[in-house]
Amino acid sequence: MNQTLTALDIFGKPHTALSSNFKLRISAYGVLVENGNILLQQNPVNKKYNLPGGAIEIGESERDAVSREFLEETGYSVKATEVIDTDFQLFTLNNIFFHNIILFYKVVRTSDSILPINCPENDSSDAKFFNINTLDYDTIQPIYYKILKSLCH
């Protein structure tokens, strides 16, 4: 059944399209919590902080995608240990509509050293730890708010 769906862009603005115009995307994100603080990376376009992660590449495992994306976006080497939640979102980027299936993994650092952020598509400009109990919509991109607030309880 072809239906009209609403997807949000990076600024939270709604856009509509027929469901037949959406592409399926599967993503994996890492959650690194240390001493009550969570590591987030900043999107240089909207200045909001996000969980490190992104699309799983063809032939790549979910855990390897988390490790790769985490290193690119934060400079930290991590290992994904367990799935802590799943979700989906409808979003649009560059006039392409996506139905995104999201896997959230708990991660642990595998090294104390931090490398420079090395994003091939320039989708991260900063990474820092935040107190997990001070996160709000002014700081966080809304699509990650649900999972981040669930970690506070």
C-alpha positions in Angstrom: 0.0 0.0 0.0 1.5 3.3 -1.1 0.8 5.9 1.6 2.0 9.4 2.4 4.6 9.5 5.1 6.3 12.4 6.9 10.0 12.5 7.4 12.1 15.0 9.3 15.2 16.7 8.0 18.3 17.5 10.1 16.6 20.6 11.5 13.4 18.8 12.4 11.4 20.3 9.6 8.7 17.8 8.2 8.6 16.7 4.6 6.1 14.3 3.0 6.6 11.7 0.4 4.9 8.5 -0.8 6.1 5.4 1.0 7.3 4.0 -2.4 9.9 6.8 -2.4 11.6 5.7 0.8 14.8 3.7 0.9 15.5 1.2 3.6 18.6 2.1 5.7 20.0 0.1 8.7 22.2 2.0 11.1 24.1 1.2 14.3 25.0 3.6 17.0 27.2 3.3 20.1 26.5 4.3 23.6 29.7 5.0 25.7 28.9 5.8 29.3 31.7 6.4 31.8 31.3 7.7 35.4 27.7 9.0 34.6 28.8 10.8 31.5 28.0 9.9 27.9 30.2 10.6 24.8 28.3 12.5 22.1 29.5 14.0 18.8 28.4 17.3 17.3 26.9 17.6 13.9 28.5 20.7 12.2 25.4 21.6 10.2 22.8 21.9 13.0 25.2 22.1 16.0 23.2 19.4 17.8 24.9 16.5 19.6 24.3 12.9 18.5 25.2 9.4 19.4 28.2 8.3 17.3 27.2 5.9 14.6 25.6 5.7 11.1 24.8 3.4 8.2 26.0 -0.1 8.1 27.9 -0.7 4.9 27.3 -3.6 2.6 29.2 -6.6 3.9 29.9 -5.0 7.3 28.6 -6.4 10.6 26.6 -4.1 12.9 29.3 -4.3 15.5 32.0 -3.4 13.0 29.9 -0.5 11.8 29.6 0.9 15.3 33.4 0.6 15.9 34.2 2.3 12.5 31.7 5.1 12.9 32.7 5.7 16.5 36.4 6.1 15.5 35.6 8.3 12.6 33.3 10.6 14.5 34.9 10.7 18.0 38.5 9.5 17.7 37.8 6.7 20.2 38.4 3.0 19.5 35.5 1.0 20.9 34.0 -2.5 21.0 30.3 -3.0 20.7 29.2 -5.4 23.5 25.4 -5.7 23.5 22.3 -4.3 21.8 20.5 -2.1 24.3 17.6 -0.8 22.2 16.2 -0.7 18.7 14.1 2.0 17.0 13.2 3.4 13.6 12.9 6.8 12.1 11.8 8.4 8.9 14.2 11.1 7.7 15.2 13.0 4.6 18.7 14.1 3.6 19.5 15.8 0.3 16.0 15.1 -1.0 16.3 11.4 -0.4 13.8 9.8 2.0 14.8 7.0 4.3 13.1 4.5 6.6 15.9 3.9 9.0 16.1 0.9 11.3 18.4 1.8 14.3 20.4 -0.6 16.5 21.8 1.0 19.7 24.8 -0.8 21.2 26.5 -0.5 24.5 30.3 0.1 23.8 33.5 0.0 25.8 36.7 1.7 25.0 39.5 -0.5 23.7 42.2 2.1 24.0 42.8 5.1 26.3 44.2 7.1 23.4 42.1 9.4 21.2 42.7 10.0 17.5 41.7 13.1 15.6 38.1 13.1 14.3 38.3 11.7 10.7 34.9 11.9 9.1 35.0 11.4 5.3 31.7 13.2 4.9 32.4 15.9 7.5 29.5 14.8 9.7 31.2 15.4 13.1 32.9 18.5 14.3 33.4 17.8 18.0 33.1 15.0 20.5 32.8 15.4 24.3 31.3 13.8 27.4 28.0 15.1 28.9 26.5 14.4 32.2 23.7 12.0 31.3 21.2 13.7 33.6 21.6 17.2 31.9 20.6 16.3 28.4 17.7 18.1 26.7 16.3 19.0 23.3 18.5 22.2 23.2 21.6 20.0 23.2 20.6 16.8 21.5 19.2 16.0 18.1 15.6 14.9 18.8 15.8 11.5 17.2 18.3 10.4 19.9 16.4 11.9 22.8 14.3 8.8 23.6 17.2 6.4 24.0 19.3 9.0 25.9 16.6 9.8 28.4 16.0 6.1 28.9 19.6 5.8 30.1 18.9 8.3 32.9 16.6 6.0 34.8 
